[in-house]
Amino acid sequence: MSNTADSLNESNTSNAEPIAKHELAPLEVNGITAVTLGTVIWSVATLIMVLMRYKLEASGRGNWIAIGVAGIFLGLLGMRYTKRRVARLERSNK
């Protein structure tokens, strides 16, 4: 067998049985944990930025605190959305 791209085609697969492909089932993930973790990370980062606000403003990055607050706000909206979605799916499965 040579060390080229065609060497994959030279393998002896004529005696082998075809490999059965199994379909993968989707994971049962509701997203609440991921959104909550992201919101906590944004909250910690924003708290650190508030504590360092003078250094941020001196370096021209004073708007980072507003970005952190937006991350927290969007995370809270995401938490509300995912919790409502899970409740709706549970009601529809009954």
Residue pairs with C-beta under 8 A, 6 or more apart in sequence:
1 7
1 10
1 11
2 10
30 82
30 85
30 86
30 89
31 78
31 82
31 85
32 79
32 82
32 83
32 86
35 75
35 78
35 79
35 82
36 75
36 79
38 71
38 75
38 78
39 71
39 72
39 75
39 76
39 78
39 79
42 68
42 71
42 72
42 75
43 72
43 75
45 68
45 71
46 65
46 68
46 69
46 71
46 72
49 56
49 64
49 65
49 68
50 65
53 62
53 65
56 62
56 64
56 65
